[in-house]
């Protein structure tokens, strides 16, 4: 990594991780509007496949759900809907996603969500040795063990990544 990272003040996400006894590492970086997981992976020298993005979506009745996906993969909303028993799934508009999650888009974490909602994780994310995911603020990732997603967070595995 480049220069020594500084400590980032607590967020809803890091408070959740601490409350659940989850060890994590902090990885602040220079946020780039619309840079996404690919940008954070590049500036932190990480594999974009191991940087996991948190996407807030909704089903046909407007109920929110979170999807955790590899930073360099896209969600097939059709496959996701079929696997979770929904008629359809679509990404929320940014302002709606912000309202549901309590985070700003670009800083959304699955930990400490404002509104209770189901969380789904691409199954291959759980096979990573370690992953980096948003820590609750733009320009801030946390490094964690994948078991946190299926354990304390209760994310349900799905297979909805579009083939490259």
C-alpha positions as CSV (number, residue, x, y, z in Angstrom):
1,X,0.0,0.0,0.0
2,X,1.1,3.6,-0.6
3,X,1.3,6.0,2.3
4,X,0.3,5.0,5.8
5,X,-3.5,5.0,6.2
6,X,-4.9,7.2,8.9
7,X,-7.6,6.2,11.3
8,X,-11.1,6.9,10.1
9,X,-13.7,8.0,12.7
10,X,-16.5,5.5,13.6
11,X,-19.4,4.9,11.2
12,X,-22.6,3.0,11.6
13,X,-20.8,0.1,9.9
14,X,-17.8,0.0,12.1
15,X,-20.0,0.4,15.2
16,X,-21.9,-2.7,14.0
17,X,-18.7,-4.6,13.4
18,X,-17.4,-3.7,16.9
19,X,-20.8,-4.6,18.5
20,X,-20.6,-8.1,16.8
21,X,-17.0,-8.6,17.8
22,X,-15.8,-8.6,14.1
23,X,-12.1,-7.9,13.6
24,X,-11.5,-5.6,10.6
25,X,-8.8,-3.5,9.0
26,X,-9.4,0.1,7.8
27,X,-8.5,1.2,4.2
28,X,-9.2,4.9,3.5
29,X,-8.7,6.1,-0.1
30,X,-9.4,9.1,-2.2
31,X,-13.1,8.9,-3.2
32,X,-13.9,9.4,-6.9
33,X,-17.5,10.2,-7.9
34,X,-18.8,7.2,-9.9
35,X,-15.5,5.5,-9.5
36,X,-17.0,2.5,-7.7
37,X,-15.3,-0.6,-6.6
38,X,-13.0,-0.7,-9.6
39,X,-11.5,2.7,-8.5
40,X,-11.1,1.8,-4.9
41,X,-9.4,-1.5,-5.9
42,X,-7.1,0.3,-8.2
43,X,-5.9,3.0,-5.7
44,X,-5.6,0.5,-2.8
45,X,-3.8,-2.1,-5.0
46,X,-6.5,-4.7,-4.5
47,X,-8.1,-7.3,-6.8
48,X,-11.5,-5.8,-7.9
49,X,-12.9,-9.4,-7.6
50,X,-12.1,-9.2,-3.8
51,X,-13.6,-5.7,-3.4
52,X,-17.3,-6.2,-2.7
53,X,-19.9,-3.6,-3.6
54,X,-23.2,-3.2,-1.7
55,X,-26.1,-2.5,-4.0
56,X,-29.5,-1.4,-2.7
57,X,-32.3,-2.8,-4.9
58,X,-36.0,-3.3,-4.6
59,X,-38.5,-5.9,-5.7
60,X,-41.7,-5.3,-7.7
61,X,-43.6,-4.1,-4.5
62,X,-40.8,-1.6,-3.7
63,X,-39.4,-3.7,-0.7
64,X,-35.7,-3.0,-0.4
65,X,-32.9,-5.6,-0.4
66,X,-29.2,-5.4,-0.4
67,X,-27.0,-7.4,-2.8
68,X,-23.2,-7.9,-2.3
69,X,-21.4,-8.4,-5.5
70,X,-17.7,-8.6,-6.7
71,X,-16.5,-5.2,-7.7
72,X,-15.8,-6.3,-11.3
73,X,-19.1,-8.1,-11.8
74,X,-22.7,-7.1,-12.6
75,X,-25.9,-8.4,-11.0
76,X,-28.3,-10.2,-13.3
77,X,-31.6,-8.8,-11.8
78,X,-33.5,-11.5,-13.7
79,X,-31.5,-14.4,-12.1
80,X,-31.7,-12.7,-8.7
81,X,-35.5,-12.2,-8.8
82,X,-35.9,-15.9,-9.8
83,X,-33.7,-17.1,-6.9
84,X,-35.4,-15.0,-4.2
85,X,-38.9,-15.7,-5.5
86,X,-39.6,-12.1,-6.7
87,X,-41.4,-11.2,-9.9
88,X,-38.7,-8.5,-10.6
89,X,-35.8,-6.7,-9.0
90,X,-34.3,-3.4,-10.0
91,X,-31.7,-1.0,-8.5
92,X,-33.2,1.8,-6.4
93,X,-32.7,5.3,-7.5
94,X,-29.8,6.9,-5.5
95,X,-32.1,9.0,-3.3
96,X,-34.3,6.0,-2.5
97,X,-31.2,3.8,-1.8
98,X,-29.9,6.5,0.6
99,X,-33.2,6.6,2.4
100,X,-33.4,2.8,2.8
101,X,-29.8,2.3,3.8
102,X,-29.0,5.4,5.9
103,X,-25.8,5.7,3.8
104,X,-24.9,7.9,0.7
105,X,-24.6,5.9,-2.5
106,X,-20.8,5.3,-2.9
107,X,-20.5,4.8,0.8
108,X,-23.2,2.1,1.3
109,X,-22.2,-0.7,3.7
110,X,-24.3,-3.8,4.5
111,X,-23.5,-3.4,8.2
112,X,-25.6,-1.1,10.3
113,X,-28.3,-0.5,7.6
114,X,-31.0,2.0,8.7
115,X,-33.8,-0.2,7.6
116,X,-33.9,-4.0,8.1
117,X,-33.8,-5.7,4.8
118,X,-32.7,-9.1,3.4
119,X,-29.1,-9.2,2.3
120,X,-28.0,-11.5,-0.5
121,X,-24.4,-12.3,-1.4
122,X,-23.0,-13.7,-4.6
123,X,-21.9,-17.2,-3.5
124,X,-18.4,-16.9,-4.9
125,X,-17.7,-13.9,-2.6
126,X,-17.9,-16.4,0.4
127,X,-15.0,-18.4,-1.2
128,X,-12.6,-15.4,-1.1
129,X,-9.8,-15.7,1.5
130,X,-10.5,-12.1,2.5
131,X,-12.6,-9.3,1.1
132,X,-12.8,-5.5,1.2
133,X,-16.2,-3.8,1.5
134,X,-17.5,-0.3,2.2
135,X,-17.0,0.7,5.8
136,X,-20.0,3.2,5.8
137,X,-18.4,6.3,4.2
138,X,-17.3,7.3,0.8
139,X,-13.6,6.6,0.4
140,X,-13.4,4.0,3.2
141,X,-13.2,0.2,2.9
142,X,-12.9,-2.4,5.7
143,X,-11.1,-5.7,5.2
144,X,-12.9,-8.6,6.8
145,X,-13.2,-12.4,6.6
146,X,-16.0,-13.6,4.3
147,X,-17.6,-15.7,7.1
148,X,-18.9,-12.4,8.6
149,X,-21.3,-12.1,5.7
150,X,-23.0,-15.5,6.1
151,X,-22.5,-15.5,9.9
152,X,-23.3,-12.3,11.9
153,X,-24.8,-10.4,8.9
154,X,-27.0,-13.4,7.8
155,X,-26.5,-12.8,4.1
156,X,-28.1,-15.5,1.9
157,X,-26.0,-16.9,-0.9
158,X,-27.3,-16.4,-4.5
159,X,-25.8,-16.9,-7.9
160,X,-26.7,-13.8,-9.9
161,X,-23.4,-12.5,-11.4
162,X,-23.5,-12.0,-15.1
163,X,-20.9,-13.9,-17.0
164,X,-17.9,-11.8,-18.1
